Amino acid sequence: MEKKQEYDFIAGEILLFDKPLQWTSFDLVKKVRATLKHHLNVKKIKVGHAGTLDPLATGLMILCTGKKTKKIEQIVNTEKEYIAQIEFGATTPSYDKETDINSRFPFEHINLEKIQKILKEQFSGEVEQYPPIFSAKRVDGRRAYDLAREGKTPELKPSIVYFYETEILSFESPNLNIKIKCSKGTYIRSLAYDLGKALGSGAYLTGLQRTRIGDYKIDDALSIHDFREIIDENTIKS
């Protein structure tokens, strides 16, 4: 008989989840916390996440419970890997599909060779990057996305990010599929926008999956449904 795994969520566990499309990062945290409180029959339990994902992104999120929440900063500081879909020829205010297209541009001149050249020259190593105005950055105590949704244009300061590697997986004009290995704090939406601009066009993010955080991989991640089944079937300390 297979031995049941023993979990101690109070002492702390590091949990890997595959965040679904349209969920916020906090949606996932709330569901995991509620599930644990129910199964452990406790009023409070510490649950935190090691790095957010936009609602229109899917993929790996790491949640830490109990005393393992002390490891969050260490995990956040590790390298990230994403697979992104970018469409040339248009921009949106949010740099992704959250908002409607606001401008269109020619894209027929863009080819694989030009993309590779720009990625090597402008998106390799240390890069100064402006976050999207539809981001969680704070401006005068308010989230930038709240100001943007009110029709305002918050002034955001650039950050220094690092691109370790960019690999083109496929290109069928105007759609690019790319793998990106980068530092914490990198906005892939900004990469899409900046890449379009550098190529004399426009671009926005049409899909994004985070596949790795440090040594943690999406292949080992659970859905919330899987997680609920696991804690039903295994030994839980409380």
C-alpha positions in Angstrom: 0.0 0.0 0.0 1.3 3.4 -0.9 2.2 5.4 2.2 0.2 8.6 2.7 2.2 11.8 2.7 2.1 13.8 5.9 1.7 17.6 5.7 2.2 20.2 8.4 0.8 23.4 7.2 1.4 25.2 10.5 5.1 24.4 10.6 5.1 25.3 7.0 4.8 23.9 3.5 5.9 25.2 0.0 3.1 24.6 -2.4 3.2 24.9 -6.2 0.0 25.9 -8.1 -1.0 26.3 -11.7 -3.0 29.6 -11.6 -6.0 29.5 -13.9 -6.8 32.3 -16.4 -8.9 35.2 -15.0 -7.9 34.5 -11.4 -6.0 37.1 -9.5 -3.1 36.0 -7.4 -5.1 36.8 -4.3 -8.0 34.7 -5.5 -5.7 31.7 -5.3 -4.3 32.6 -1.9 -7.9 33.1 -0.6 -9.0 29.7 -1.9 -6.0 27.9 -0.5 -6.4 29.7 2.9 -10.1 28.9 3.1 -9.5 25.2 2.2 -6.8 24.9 4.9 -8.8 26.6 7.6 -11.7 24.3 6.9 -9.6 21.1 6.9 -7.5 22.1 9.9 -10.5 23.6 11.8 -8.5 26.7 12.6 -9.5 30.4 12.5 -6.2 31.6 11.1 -3.3 30.3 9.1 -0.5 32.1 7.4 -0.5 31.8 3.6 1.5 34.0 1.3 2.6 34.0 -2.3 6.1 34.3 -3.8 5.3 36.6 -6.7 2.1 37.7 -8.4 0.7 36.8 -11.8 -1.7 39.1 -13.8 -5.3 37.8 -14.1 -4.7 37.2 -17.9 -1.6 35.1 -17.1 -1.5 31.4 -16.2 1.1 29.2 -14.7 3.3 28.7 -11.7 2.6 30.4 -8.4 4.3 29.4 -5.2 2.4 29.6 -2.0 4.0 29.2 1.4 2.2 28.4 4.6 3.0 28.8 8.3 6.7 29.3 9.1 7.7 28.7 5.5 6.3 32.2 4.7 9.8 33.4 5.8 11.2 31.9 2.6 9.0 34.0 0.3 11.6 36.8 -0.2 14.3 34.2 -1.0 12.0 32.6 -3.6 10.9 35.9 -5.1 14.5 36.8 -5.8 15.2 33.8 -8.0 15.1 33.7 -11.9 11.7 33.4 -13.6 10.9 31.7 -16.9 7.8 32.6 -19.1 6.4 31.5 -22.4 4.7 34.5 -24.0 2.6 35.1 -27.1 3.0 38.6 -28.6 1.0 40.1 -31.5 2.6 42.8 -33.7 0.7 45.6 -35.4 -1.3 47.0 -32.5 -1.1 48.3 -29.0 -3.5 48.4 -26.0 -3.3 50.7 -22.9 -2.7 47.8 -20.6 -0.1 46.2 -23.0 -2.3 43.0 -23.1 -5.9 41.9 -23.8 -7.4 43.5 -20.7 -8.1 46.6 -22.6 -9.1 47.2 -26.2 -6.7 48.0 -29.1 -6.1 51.8 -29.2 -3.6 52.1 -32.1 -2.7 50.0 -35.2 0.7 49.9 -36.9 2.2 48.4 -40.0 3.9 45.1 -39.2 4.7 43.5 -42.6 8.3 44.6 -42.4 8.9 42.5 -39.3 10.7 39.3 -39.9 12.5 36.6 -37.8 15.9 38.1 -38.4 14.9 41.6 -37.3 13.3 40.2 -34.1 16.4 38.2 -33.3 18.6 41.2 -33.8 16.5 43.5 -31.6 16.2 40.9 -28.8 20.0 40.5 -28.8 20.8 44.2 -28.9 18.0 45.6 -26.6 16.7 42.8 -24.5 19.8 41.0 -23.3 21.4 41.5 -19.9 20.6 44.6 -17.8 17.7 46.7 -19.2 15.9 49.8 -17.9 12.1 49.0 -18.1 9.0 51.1 -17.5 6.1 49.2 -15.9 2.7 49.4 -17.6 0.3 52.0 -16.3 -2.0 49.1 -15.7 0.2 47.6 -13.0 0.1 47.2 -9.2 2.8 49.8 -8.7 1.9 52.5 -6.2 1.7 56.2 -7.1 1.0 58.6 -4.2 -0.4 55.7 -2.2 -2.7 54.3 -4.9 -2.3 51.4 -7.3 -1.4 52.6 -10.8 -4.1 50.4 -12.4 -6.8 52.1 -10.3 -5.7 55.5 -11.6 -5.4 54.2 -15.2 -9.0 52.8 -15.0 -10.1 56.3 -14.0 -8.6 57.6 -17.3 -5.5 59.1 -15.6 -1.9 58.5 -16.7 0.2 57.8 -13.6 3.9 58.6 -13.8 5.9 55.5 -13.2 9.6 55.3 -12.6 11.7 52.8 -14.6 13.2 49.7 -12.9 16.4 47.8 -13.7 15.6 44.3 -14.8 17.7 41.5 -16.2 17.1 39.3 -19.2 19.1 36.1 -19.0 17.8 34.6 -22.2 15.2 35.0 -24.8 14.4 32.2 -27.2 12.0 32.5 -30.2 9.8 29.4 -30.2 7.9 30.3 -33.4 7.0 33.3 -35.5 4.1 33.4 -37.9 3.5 37.1 -38.7 2.2 38.9 -36.8 2.4 36.4 -33.9 5.5 35.6 -31.9 5.9 32.8 -29.4 8.8 33.3 -27.1 10.5 31.9 -24.0 11.9 34.4 -21.6 14.3 33.9 -18.6 14.5 37.0 -16.5 14.9 38.6 -13.1 12.2 39.4 -10.6 10.2 42.5 -11.3 10.2 42.1 -15.0 7.0 42.9 -16.8 6.5 40.7 -19.9 3.8 43.1 -21.0 6.3 45.9 -21.1 8.7 43.6 -23.1 5.9 43.1 -25.7 5.2 46.9 -25.9 8.9 47.8 -26.1 9.7 45.1 -28.6 7.0 46.4 -30.9 8.2 49.9 -30.6 11.8 48.9 -31.3 10.7 47.2 -34.4 9.0 50.3 -35.7 5.5 48.9 -35.0 3.3 48.2 -32.1 2.8 45.0 -30.1 0.8 43.6 -27.1 0.8 40.5 -25.1 -1.9 38.0 -26.1 -0.9 35.1 -23.8 1.5 34.4 -20.9 2.4 31.3 -18.8 5.0 31.3 -16.1 6.8 28.0 -16.3 9.5 28.2 -13.7 10.6 30.1 -10.5 14.1 29.3 -9.5 14.2 25.5 -9.4 10.5 25.1 -9.1 8.7 24.0 -12.3 5.2 24.2 -13.6 5.3 20.4 -14.3 5.1 19.9 -10.5 2.3 22.3 -9.9 -1.2 21.5 -8.7 -4.7 22.8 -9.6 -6.8 23.9 -6.6 -9.0 20.8 -7.3 -5.9 18.6 -7.0 -4.9 20.3 -3.8 -8.3 19.7 -2.2 -8.2 16.0 -3.1 -4.7 15.6 -1.8 -5.4 17.1 1.7 -8.6 14.9 1.8 -6.5 11.8 1.1 -3.4 12.5 3.2 -2.5 13.0 6.8 -2.7 16.6 7.9 -1.2 17.8 11.2 -3.0 20.6 13.1 
